[in-house]
Amino acid sequence: DKVFVDRSDQKPSPAGVFVFWDGIGMAFAHMQPVPGTEPQVRITQRGSDSYVIALSEIQIVGRVMGSMRHR
C-alpha cells in the first residue's frame, strides 16, 4: 500500500486522518481538536477506545491525503 501524506499539515484542525509517532512506530488515527485552554486532540483508532491527549505530547508527521492499494 502507498499512503500520501501532506507533511506541511500537522495541525488537526479541521479533523482528519493523520500519521503520528506513537512512541514505538508510525501510526494512523483520526484526530480532532478538543476545545479548552490547553491545545488537546482526540485520537480515535480502529479497534481502540478514543482518548484525549495534549497536542504538545504527540508528534504529528502529517495529514493523510489518500492511499493506493496494489492488487
C-alpha positions as MATLAB code, in Angstrom:
seq = 'DKVFVDRSDQKPSPAGVFVFWDGIGMAFAHMQPVPGTEPQVRITQRGSDSYVIALSEIQIVGRVMGSMRHR';
ca = [
       0.000    0.000    0.000;
       1.064    3.574   -0.670;
      -0.087    6.429    1.549;
       0.148   10.088    0.553;
       0.889   12.386    3.488;
       0.987   16.187    3.494;
       3.863   16.754    5.914;
       3.222   20.511    5.961;
      -0.229   19.956    7.552;
       0.448   18.975   11.182;
      -2.478   20.700   12.908;
      -5.591   18.582   13.487;
      -7.994   21.361   12.598;
     -10.066   20.560   10.676;
     -10.365   16.978   11.886;
      -8.976   14.226    9.687;
      -6.694   11.214    9.486;
      -3.083   11.829   10.466;
       0.169    9.908   10.708;
       1.906   10.317   14.050;
       4.716    8.812   16.108;
       3.216    6.725   18.936;
       6.481    6.105   20.780;
       7.126    2.780   19.052;
       6.467    3.500   15.392;
       4.312    5.381   12.936;
       0.555    5.075   13.421;
      -2.602    6.293   11.690;
      -5.541    7.799   13.565;
      -8.490   10.108   13.151;
      -7.741   13.292   15.104;
      -9.917   16.222   16.040;
      -9.223   19.277   18.180;
     -10.712   19.463   21.678;
     -11.716   22.950   22.852;
     -10.129   24.216   26.057;
      -7.381   26.373   27.479;
      -4.593   23.937   26.537;
      -4.496   22.607   22.946;
      -5.659   18.995   23.039;
      -6.589   16.408   20.444;
      -8.968   13.435   20.493;
      -7.381   10.386   18.875;
      -9.571    7.588   17.531;
      -8.056    4.407   16.108;
      -9.900    1.412   14.711;
     -10.327   -1.290   17.341;
      -9.460    1.010   20.278;
     -11.229    3.458   22.537;
     -10.690    7.114   21.715;
      -8.605    9.211   24.088;
      -7.654   12.858   24.585;
      -4.027   13.954   24.814;
      -2.251   17.300   24.935;
      -1.128   18.341   21.461;
       2.343   19.022   22.883;
       2.694   15.343   23.880;
       2.429   13.857   20.392;
       4.452   14.237   17.230;
       2.202   14.569   14.184;
       4.003   13.719   10.948;
       1.262   14.954    8.620;
      -2.281   14.667    7.261;
      -3.201   11.624    5.159;
      -4.331   12.860    1.757;
      -5.009    9.496    0.090;
      -3.818    5.964   -0.455;
      -3.342    3.364   -3.185;
      -3.569   -0.383   -2.801;
      -1.673   -2.716   -5.109;
      -3.512   -5.861   -6.116;
];
